[in-house]
Amino acid sequence: MSAPQVNSLDRHDALRAGSKPRHLHPLPLRIMHWTNAVAIFIMIGSGWKIYDDDVIFGWLHFPDFLTIGKWAQHGLQWHFFGMWIFVLNGLAYLSYGIATGRFRRKLFPISLRETLATVGDALRLHLAHDDLTHYNAVQKLLYLGVIAVGILIVISGLTLWKPVQFSELASLFGSFQNIRIVHFLCMSAIVAFLVVHIALALLVPQSLVAMLTGGPRVRDETSGAARTPSQ
């Protein structure tokens, strides 16, 4: 049987792409994603245990079955364990996203017109999720927002842990109680993001499969052009 002919235009496009097609979610990204998932699970559960020992809002307590650690001290030890995983993995993720250009390709640019159009589609329940290779404006804002919240929760956590050593950072918050409130609100924002993130993963199961298998193969762009799935 003769080998199938390759169209010269396809060959030219492949050469212009500059590299062989690769998975939408490369292996390093998938490892960091699931490592982060474990770290956040540990930090939220242990953080709720610590919170219950010294509540901020008198009406809010977390049931024991949602917390990690038998006592607050155990919760604190789990929290430190999860913190180091979260920080080191987060640094690796930020470095990877910047060095490979993934943040630039996936999260920028963001236009006001696209944002308003995406919000309108969402309100009319017409928001499409079939193209895994492209983030809409709302997704871009959510991912950028949760990255910013992740940085803020680390900063506030460090000042809670070592308020004397990080006194200059702590002074930016005004008071120790303000630091606790900011840390709690950051945690609440991450939990809200996770609820939406998991709900969308269940509504669009191919996105979950892609984060497990790598997803469709795409070609790297060479000049900021949109990535296109390989045939």
C-alpha positions as CSV (number, residue, x, y, z in Angstrom):
1,M,0.0,0.0,0.0
2,S,1.4,3.4,-0.9
3,A,2.0,5.9,1.8
4,P,-0.6,8.7,1.9
5,Q,0.5,11.9,0.3
6,V,1.0,15.0,2.5
7,N,-0.4,18.2,1.2
8,S,2.3,20.7,0.6
9,L,0.3,23.4,2.4
10,D,-0.1,21.2,5.4
11,R,3.7,20.5,5.4
12,H,4.3,24.3,5.1
13,D,2.0,25.0,8.0
14,A,3.7,22.3,10.1
15,L,7.1,23.8,9.4
16,R,5.8,27.3,10.1
17,A,4.3,26.1,13.4
18,G,7.9,25.5,14.5
19,S,7.3,22.3,16.5
20,K,5.4,19.1,16.6
21,P,1.9,19.1,18.0
22,R,1.7,18.6,21.7
23,H,-1.0,18.0,24.3
24,L,-3.2,21.0,25.2
25,H,-2.2,20.3,28.9
26,P,1.4,19.1,28.9
27,L,2.5,16.6,31.6
28,P,4.2,19.2,33.9
29,L,1.1,21.3,33.9
30,R,-1.1,18.3,34.8
31,I,1.2,17.3,37.6
32,M,1.1,20.8,39.1
33,H,-2.6,21.0,38.7
34,W,-3.4,17.9,40.7
35,T,-0.6,18.6,43.2
36,N,-2.3,22.0,43.8
37,A,-5.6,20.3,44.2
38,V,-4.3,18.1,47.0
39,A,-2.6,21.1,48.7
40,I,-5.7,23.2,48.6
41,F,-7.8,20.4,50.0
42,I,-5.4,20.0,52.9
43,M,-5.2,23.8,53.5
44,I,-8.9,24.4,53.4
45,G,-9.8,21.5,55.7
46,S,-7.0,22.3,58.2
47,G,-7.7,26.0,58.0
48,W,-11.3,25.4,59.0
49,K,-10.1,23.5,62.0
50,I,-7.8,26.4,63.0
51,Y,-10.7,28.8,62.4
52,D,-13.0,26.9,64.7
53,D,-10.5,27.3,67.6
54,D,-10.7,31.1,67.3
55,V,-13.7,32.1,65.2
56,I,-13.9,35.4,63.4
57,F,-17.6,35.4,62.9
58,G,-19.5,34.1,65.9
59,W,-22.3,32.6,63.8
60,L,-19.9,30.6,61.6
61,H,-18.5,27.2,62.7
62,F,-17.4,24.4,60.4
63,P,-18.5,20.8,61.3
64,D,-15.8,18.4,62.3
65,F,-16.4,16.1,59.3
66,L,-15.3,19.0,57.0
67,T,-12.1,19.7,58.9
68,I,-8.7,18.1,59.0
69,G,-7.0,17.5,62.4
70,K,-8.3,16.2,65.7
71,W,-7.4,19.4,67.5
72,A,-6.4,22.9,66.4
73,Q,-2.7,22.0,66.9
74,H,-3.1,19.0,64.5
75,G,-4.9,21.3,62.1
76,L,-2.0,23.8,62.3
77,Q,0.6,21.0,61.5
78,W,-1.5,19.9,58.5
79,H,-1.8,23.5,57.4
80,F,2.0,24.0,57.4
81,F,2.4,20.8,55.4
82,G,-0.2,21.9,52.8
83,M,1.3,25.4,52.8
84,W,4.8,24.3,51.7
85,I,3.3,22.2,48.9
86,F,1.1,25.1,47.8
87,V,3.9,27.6,47.8
88,L,6.5,25.5,46.1
89,N,4.1,24.2,43.5
90,G,2.7,27.7,43.0
91,L,6.2,29.1,42.3
92,A,6.8,26.2,39.8
93,Y,3.4,26.9,38.2
94,L,4.0,30.7,37.8
95,S,7.5,30.1,36.5
96,Y,6.3,27.6,34.0
97,G,3.4,29.8,32.8
98,I,5.7,32.8,32.3
99,A,8.7,30.9,30.8
100,T,6.6,28.9,28.3
101,G,4.4,31.8,27.4
102,R,1.3,29.9,28.4
103,F,-0.1,32.8,30.5
104,R,0.3,35.1,27.5
105,R,-1.3,32.8,25.1
106,K,-4.2,31.6,27.3
107,L,-5.0,34.5,29.5
108,F,-4.4,37.6,27.3
109,P,-5.6,39.8,25.8
110,I,-8.9,40.5,27.6
111,S,-11.3,43.0,26.0
112,L,-14.2,44.7,27.6
113,R,-16.4,43.9,24.6
114,E,-15.6,40.2,24.8
115,T,-16.2,40.3,28.6
116,L,-19.6,41.9,28.2
117,A,-20.6,39.5,25.4
118,T,-19.5,36.4,27.5
119,V,-21.4,37.6,30.5
120,G,-24.5,38.1,28.4
121,D,-24.2,34.6,26.9
122,A,-23.8,33.2,30.4
123,L,-26.9,35.0,31.7
124,R,-28.9,33.6,28.7
125,L,-27.4,30.1,29.4
126,H,-25.9,30.2,25.9
127,L,-22.3,30.0,27.0
128,A,-20.4,27.5,24.8
129,H,-17.7,25.2,26.3
130,D,-16.9,23.0,23.4
131,D,-13.6,24.5,22.5
132,L,-11.1,23.4,25.2
133,T,-8.2,25.3,23.4
134,H,-9.7,28.7,24.1
135,Y,-10.7,30.5,27.3
136,N,-13.5,33.0,27.1
137,A,-13.1,36.5,28.7
138,V,-14.8,35.4,32.0
139,Q,-12.6,32.3,32.3
140,K,-9.5,34.5,31.8
141,L,-10.7,36.9,34.5
142,L,-11.4,34.1,36.9
143,Y,-8.0,32.4,36.4
144,L,-6.2,35.7,36.7
145,G,-8.3,36.5,39.8
146,V,-7.6,33.2,41.5
147,I,-3.9,33.6,40.8
148,A,-4.0,37.0,42.5
149,V,-6.0,35.7,45.4
150,G,-3.5,32.8,45.7
151,I,-0.6,35.3,46.0
152,L,-2.5,37.3,48.6
153,I,-3.5,34.3,50.7
154,V,0.2,33.3,50.9
155,I,1.3,36.8,51.9
156,S,-1.4,37.1,54.6
157,G,-0.6,33.6,55.7
158,L,3.1,34.4,56.2
159,T,2.2,37.5,58.2
160,L,-0.2,35.4,60.4
161,W,2.6,32.9,60.9
162,K,5.5,35.3,61.5
163,P,4.0,38.7,62.3
164,V,7.3,40.0,63.7
165,Q,9.6,38.7,61.0
166,F,7.2,40.0,58.3
167,S,6.3,43.1,60.2
168,E,6.6,45.4,57.2
169,L,4.1,43.2,55.3
170,A,1.9,42.9,58.4
171,S,1.7,46.7,58.7
172,L,0.1,46.9,55.2
173,F,-3.0,45.2,56.7
174,G,-3.4,47.6,59.6
175,S,-3.9,45.1,62.4
176,F,-3.6,41.4,63.1
177,Q,-7.4,40.9,63.0
178,N,-7.5,42.5,59.5
179,I,-4.9,39.9,58.4
180,R,-7.1,37.1,59.7
181,I,-10.1,38.6,57.9
182,V,-8.2,39.0,54.6
183,H,-6.9,35.4,54.9
184,F,-10.4,34.1,55.5
185,L,-11.9,36.1,52.6
186,C,-9.2,34.8,50.3
187,M,-10.0,31.3,51.4
188,S,-13.7,31.9,50.7
189,A,-12.9,33.3,47.2
190,I,-10.9,30.1,46.5
191,V,-13.7,27.9,47.7
192,A,-16.2,29.8,45.5
193,F,-13.8,29.4,42.5
194,L,-13.5,25.7,43.2
195,V,-17.3,25.3,43.3
196,V,-17.6,26.9,39.9
197,H,-14.5,25.1,38.5
198,I,-15.8,21.7,39.6
199,A,-19.3,22.4,38.4
200,L,-18.1,23.3,35.0
201,A,-15.8,20.2,34.9
202,L,-18.9,18.0,35.6
203,L,-21.0,19.9,33.0
204,V,-18.2,19.6,30.4
205,P,-16.6,16.2,31.3
206,Q,-14.2,16.4,28.4
207,S,-12.4,19.3,30.2
208,L,-11.8,16.9,33.2
209,V,-10.6,14.1,30.8
210,A,-8.2,16.6,29.2
211,M,-6.6,17.4,32.5
212,L,-6.1,13.7,33.1
213,T,-4.9,12.7,29.6
214,G,-3.5,15.9,28.2
215,G,-6.4,16.7,25.9
216,P,-6.2,17.3,22.1
217,R,-2.9,17.9,20.4
218,V,-2.3,21.5,19.4
219,R,0.6,23.2,17.6
220,D,2.6,25.9,19.4
221,E,2.1,29.3,17.8
222,T,5.0,31.3,16.6
223,S,3.7,34.9,16.6
224,G,0.8,35.1,19.0
225,A,-1.7,33.5,16.7
226,A,-4.3,31.3,18.1
227,R,-3.4,27.7,18.6
228,T,-5.2,25.2,16.3
229,P,-5.9,21.5,17.0
230,S,-3.9,19.1,14.9
231,Q,-5.8,16.9,12.5
